[in-house]
Each structure stands twice: as structure tokens, then as C-alpha cells.
Amino acid sequence: MCLEASEQEGKAVSAERDSIKYKLVEYMGNKVGQTFDAVISGVTDWGLYVEDKESSAEGLVRIRTIGDDFYNYML
């Protein structure tokens, strides 16, 4: 019974995370092109992962869209 309860709890946690992400995408859908106060949460050679401070929505800003400078990603 404990294993079954743990599995069901894991499914519930996963469903909760997925529903939150879905609602954030829905919320941000009509905000394309707007500017937000965000923090950089990750960096890769193709872009920056950012998190909006107000809504906690996460997204990727591709390096090629930043423009006006040269960026070199070094490990």
C-alpha cells in the first residue's frame, strides 16, 4: 500500500506541475513582445533561460534575437 501511495503522490505532483505550466503559457500567450522584469536562471550556448519575477513564468531568450553585440559561450 505504501508503494502504491508513493506512486500516486508522484503522479499528483507531476500533474500539478504540468497544470501550472499550462496555465502560465495560457496567461503569457497574449503578452508576446512585451518587456518583463526577469532574472536569468540559466545560460547555454544558444540562449538565456529567464524567469519573470511577477508570474514566475519561464522562457528562453535565444542569443540570435538579442542582437547589437557578440556573445561567446565558454564552459
Backbone as CSV, one residue per row, in Angstrom:
resi,resn,N_x,N_y,N_z,CA_x,CA_y,CA_z,C_x,C_y,C_z
1,MET,0.824,-1.191,0.000,0.000,0.000,0.000,0.870,1.258,0.000
2,CYS,2.000,1.197,0.692,2.884,2.368,0.741,3.464,2.674,-0.633
3,LEU,3.858,1.632,-1.361,4.395,1.847,-2.710,3.335,2.455,-3.625
4,GLU,2.126,1.948,-3.551,1.031,2.492,-4.353,0.765,3.949,-4.000
5,ALA,0.767,4.264,-2.709,0.541,5.646,-2.275,1.649,6.561,-2.789
6,SER,2.895,6.098,-2.754,4.025,6.898,-3.246,3.909,7.142,-4.745
7,GLU,3.521,6.103,-5.487,3.356,6.252,-6.933,2.247,7.260,-7.257
8,GLN,1.146,7.162,-6.548,0.031,8.080,-6.782,0.404,9.514,-6.414
9,GLU,1.174,9.671,-5.344,1.630,11.007,-4.955,2.540,11.589,-6.028
10,GLY,3.431,10.759,-6.582,4.309,11.207,-7.665,3.519,11.658,-8.879
11,LYS,2.461,10.916,-9.222,1.612,11.295,-10.348,0.900,12.609,-10.068
12,ALA,0.453,12.790,-8.838,-0.246,14.031,-8.468,0.694,15.229,-8.549
13,VAL,1.917,15.067,-8.083,2.904,16.153,-8.142,3.200,16.509,-9.595
14,SER,3.372,15.499,-10.437,3.638,15.733,-11.853,2.466,16.447,-12.529
15,ALA,1.250,16.025,-12.215,0.057,16.659,-12.791,-0.052,18.114,-12.342
16,GLU,0.271,18.378,-11.091,0.218,19.751,-10.580,1.213,20.637,-11.316
17,ARG,2.438,20.152,-11.480,3.461,20.932,-12.195,3.038,21.194,-13.631
18,ASP,2.523,20.159,-14.294,2.089,20.323,-15.684,0.949,21.328,-15.795
19,SER,0.000,21.294,-14.865,-1.133,22.215,-14.934,-0.687,23.656,-14.682
20,ILE,0.277,23.846,-13.803,0.804,25.196,-13.544,1.491,25.732,-14.795
21,LYS,2.312,24.888,-15.450,2.991,25.327,-16.668,1.984,25.654,-17.769
22,TYR,0.953,24.837,-17.889,-0.080,25.084,-18.892,-0.757,26.433,-18.656
23,LYS,-1.129,26.707,-17.416,-1.803,27.962,-17.100,-0.878,29.158,-17.310
24,LEU,0.416,29.011,-17.026,1.358,30.104,-17.271,1.484,30.384,-18.763
25,VAL,1.519,29.330,-19.569,1.571,29.520,-21.026,0.309,30.225,-21.495
26,GLU,-0.834,29.809,-20.991,-2.099,30.444,-21.324,-2.097,31.925,-20.916
27,TYR,-1.608,32.211,-19.722,-1.544,33.576,-19.195,-0.615,34.458,-20.034
28,MET,0.525,33.918,-20.434,1.518,34.705,-21.163,1.234,34.783,-22.656
29,GLY,0.301,34.000,-23.150,0.034,33.913,-24.584,-0.234,35.236,-25.271
30,ASN,-0.914,36.148,-24.632,-1.231,37.439,-25.266,-0.226,38.524,-24.885
31,LYS,0.899,38.151,-24.320,1.896,39.120,-23.877,3.169,39.088,-24.725
32,VAL,3.119,38.403,-25.861,4.282,38.305,-26.741,4.689,39.703,-27.188
33,GLY,5.990,39.996,-27.084,6.515,41.294,-27.486,6.616,42.302,-26.359
34,GLN,6.008,42.007,-25.221,6.093,42.912,-24.073,7.426,42.722,-23.344
35,THR,7.786,43.698,-22.538,9.007,43.658,-21.744,8.661,43.303,-20.303
36,PHE,9.491,42.447,-19.689,9.238,41.991,-18.328,10.468,42.155,-17.453
37,ASP,10.246,42.299,-16.169,11.314,42.315,-15.182,11.600,40.854,-14.841
38,ALA,12.767,40.357,-15.259,13.065,38.932,-15.112,14.492,38.720,-14.633
39,VAL,14.752,37.523,-14.175,16.104,37.130,-13.773,16.575,36.000,-14.680
40,ILE,17.874,35.963,-14.933,18.460,34.883,-15.721,18.583,33.665,-14.813
41,SER,17.964,32.563,-15.228,18.003,31.351,-14.415,18.917,30.289,-15.005
42,GLY,19.396,30.515,-16.222,20.311,29.558,-16.847,20.903,30.135,-18.111
43,VAL,22.076,29.621,-18.493,22.768,30.088,-19.692,23.245,28.877,-20.477
44,THR,23.021,28.902,-21.788,23.516,27.858,-22.674,24.179,28.538,-23.859
45,ASP,24.751,27.740,-24.762,25.386,28.342,-25.936,24.352,28.891,-26.916
46,TRP,23.081,28.525,-26.798,22.047,29.021,-27.703,21.152,30.093,-27.099
47,GLY,21.264,30.345,-25.769,20.420,31.386,-25.205,20.432,31.468,-23.700
48,LEU,19.547,32.313,-23.196,19.419,32.538,-21.767,18.036,32.082,-21.317
49,TYR,17.986,31.330,-20.252,16.705,30.983,-19.649,16.389,32.065,-18.622
50,VAL,15.187,32.599,-18.701,14.799,33.688,-17.817,13.501,33.335,-17.091
51,GLU,13.307,33.970,-15.931,12.087,33.774,-15.152,11.497,35.136,-14.816
52,ASP,10.251,35.339,-15.216,9.533,36.575,-14.926,9.323,36.670,-13.414
53,LYS,9.706,37.807,-12.841,9.597,37.975,-11.384,8.147,37.980,-10.905
54,GLU,7.244,38.546,-11.689,5.853,38.678,-11.249,5.082,37.358,-11.297
55,SER,5.199,36.641,-12.416,4.374,35.446,-12.602,5.129,34.134,-12.421
56,SER,6.455,34.191,-12.355,7.332,33.014,-12.293,7.325,32.212,-13.587
57,ALA,6.790,32.784,-14.656,6.831,32.124,-15.958,8.274,32.058,-16.427
58,GLU,8.640,30.937,-17.036,9.996,30.743,-17.512,10.003,30.704,-19.037
59,GLY,11.129,31.109,-19.605,11.236,31.061,-21.054,12.677,31.151,-21.509
60,LEU,12.866,30.977,-22.808,14.187,31.018,-23.416,14.292,32.244,-24.300
61,VAL,15.351,33.019,-24.115,15.677,34.134,-25.000,16.864,33.669,-25.834
62,ARG,16.641,33.459,-27.108,17.710,32.969,-27.978,18.745,34.071,-28.211
63,ILE,20.010,33.678,-28.211,21.108,34.630,-28.395,20.925,35.404,-29.700
64,ARG,20.502,34.742,-30.758,20.374,35.421,-32.060,19.326,36.534,-32.048
65,THR,18.423,36.528,-31.062,17.400,37.573,-31.001,17.842,38.779,-30.184
66,ILE,18.952,38.664,-29.460,19.417,39.767,-28.614,20.040,40.875,-29.451
67,GLY,20.889,40.505,-30.419,21.481,41.487,-31.329,22.466,42.431,-30.668
68,ASP,22.920,43.392,-31.400,23.804,44.517,-31.057,25.036,44.188,-30.243
69,ASP,25.486,42.943,-30.263,26.718,42.587,-29.559,27.143,41.195,-29.973
70,PHE,28.320,40.776,-29.532,28.836,39.451,-29.813,28.929,38.691,-28.496
71,TYR,28.480,37.453,-28.489,28.483,36.642,-27.276,29.256,35.366,-27.539
72,ASN,30.127,35.000,-26.592,30.916,33.771,-26.710,30.661,32.937,-25.466
73,TYR,30.036,31.801,-25.643,29.729,30.899,-24.532,30.939,30.026,-24.250
74,MET,31.448,30.090,-23.028,32.625,29.307,-22.659,32.291,28.438,-21.453
75,LEU,32.692,27.208,-21.531,32.473,26.279,-20.420,33.492,26.469,-19.336
